[in-house]
Amino acid sequence: MTFGTNVLGHHYLTQLLLPRLLHAIEDAKTRGEDPDARVVNVASFAHRFHRTLEFAAFRDSKARRAMGRTLLYGHSKFGGIVMAKELARRYGDQGIVSNAINPGNIKTEITRDTPWIAVKLLVRFSRPSAYLVSQASQDMIMFPAPYGAITTLYAAVAPEAKKHNGAVGLSYL
């Protein structure tokens, strides 16, 4: 379910929108404007738990159940990164900018059952400076949920983000 939601659903939507994005680029060019079409996938530090796509995880099996929720989530986020990089490779020369960004350390319901030690490790490896503060309080290292949109919006609309086609993990927090 996680892979279907985080990868296949996004891939399908992107495929449906692709003709419109390419048409918008051509329209901008004919008007003498700088074309700007972007696709932003929301990744996560959790992709580091998975460096390959495990095909055993695509259907219900013992192997899939043995992975657990955290690894399956990381698997799906890695799939989103693969999709973003491939989109950048295929369509970058036509003007589409595709990124997979990390929203940062965001305190949401997905982390509610995460053991404290896992949160500390996550922060230690994704934001080393925040690790020093993490000794005091989780609230000091995890941003409130609304902050999670900042990186996505930046990648989608900021002029300077346009030069990062195919980039992974850009966190602007």
TAQUIVEN-V303812 format. One record per pair of residues at least 12 apart in sequence whose C-alpha atoms are under 8 Angstrom apart, sorted by the first residue. I is the first residue (numbers start at 1). J is the second residue. Records with the same first field share a line. If there is no record, write none. Layout:
I = J ; J
This chain:
2 = 72 ; 73 ; 76
3 = 58 ; 72 ; 73 ; 75 ; 76 ; 79
6 = 76 ; 77 ; 79 ; 80
7 = 76 ; 77 ; 79 ; 80 ; 83
11 = 83
14 = 39
21 = 37 ; 96
22 = 37 ; 94 ; 95 ; 96
24 = 37
25 = 37 ; 94 ; 95
35 = 95
36 = 95 ; 96 ; 97 ; 162
37 = 95 ; 96 ; 97
38 = 96 ; 97 ; 98 ; 156
39 = 84 ; 96 ; 97 ; 98 ; 99 ; 156
40 = 84 ; 98 ; 99 ; 100 ; 101 ; 152 ; 155 ; 156
41 = 80 ; 81 ; 84 ; 98 ; 99 ; 100 ; 101
42 = 77 ; 80 ; 100 ; 101 ; 102 ; 103 ; 152
43 = 77 ; 78 ; 80 ; 81 ; 100 ; 101 ; 102 ; 103 ; 169
44 = 74 ; 77 ; 101 ; 102 ; 103 ; 104 ; 169
45 = 74 ; 102 ; 122 ; 126 ; 169
46 = 70 ; 71 ; 73 ; 74 ; 77
47 = 73 ; 74 ; 75 ; 76 ; 77 ; 78
48 = 74 ; 78
49 = 71 ; 74 ; 75
50 = 71 ; 74 ; 75 ; 78
51 = 75 ; 78
52 = 75 ; 78
53 = 75 ; 78 ; 79
54 = 75
57 = 72
80 = 100
81 = 99 ; 100 ; 168
84 = 98 ; 99 ; 100 ; 166
85 = 98 ; 99 ; 100 ; 166 ; 167
86 = 166
87 = 166
88 = 165 ; 166
89 = 166
92 = 165
97 = 162 ; 164 ; 165 ; 166
98 = 165 ; 166 ; 167
99 = 155 ; 164 ; 165 ; 166 ; 167 ; 168
100 = 166 ; 167 ; 168 ; 169 ; 170
101 = 151 ; 152 ; 155 ; 167 ; 168 ; 169 ; 170 ; 171
102 = 151 ; 168 ; 169 ; 170 ; 171
103 = 147 ; 148 ; 149 ; 150 ; 151 ; 152 ; 170 ; 171 ; 172 ; 173
104 = 143 ; 148 ; 151 ; 171 ; 172 ; 173
105 = 123 ; 141 ; 142 ; 143
106 = 142 ; 143 ; 144 ; 145 ; 147 ; 148
107 = 142 ; 143 ; 144 ; 145
108 = 144 ; 145
120 = 134
123 = 141
150 = 172 ; 173
151 = 170 ; 171 ; 172 ; 173
154 = 172
